[in-house]
Amino acid sequence: MALAVAAGPAAAAQDDPRLAPLFAKLKAPQSAEDAKQTEAQIWEIWGENKDAETARLMQHGIAAMAGDDEDEALEAFGEAVKRDARFAEAWNKRATIEFAMGDFEASVADIERTLALEPRHFGALAGLGQIYLALDRKKAALKAFRAALAINPHLDGVRAKIAELEKDVEGDPI
């Protein structure tokens, strides 16, 4: 048992060879519908884990999130990151719950871990922007949102936040 846990999964989802062409496609001009399909494929791959128990914990945490059981979701995602510390999406989901619970410091720490494992995680970057907005750190929020949009130019909500923040942080252009 100890050997199996220490060895970790054969390949972490963020290392999946299917991701590179999907990220390239995401940056290419395409319809909004095609972009959403590409984005959904990326999220699906990010959510995969070869370890059945880690996958079960993730599904349990997602179900708990959907049922507004934040404590249960936090516990499930916490167990998932203990089982597989290289699983970026488990860190990201835990960060999401921490944000919802108002634990911004823990959420930022888990987002940093997510981004260390998967620097292209536009969801984590957008979440980081939301945290910085909640903390009234507008320049940091703008930077995070711009980074998310650079990876996924189809994030219309993020684009709108950038437009708002640019006026607020940088002022109107002359």
Order of alpha helices (4+ residues) and beta strands (2+ residues): alpha-alpha-alpha-alpha-alpha-alpha-alpha-alpha-alpha-alpha
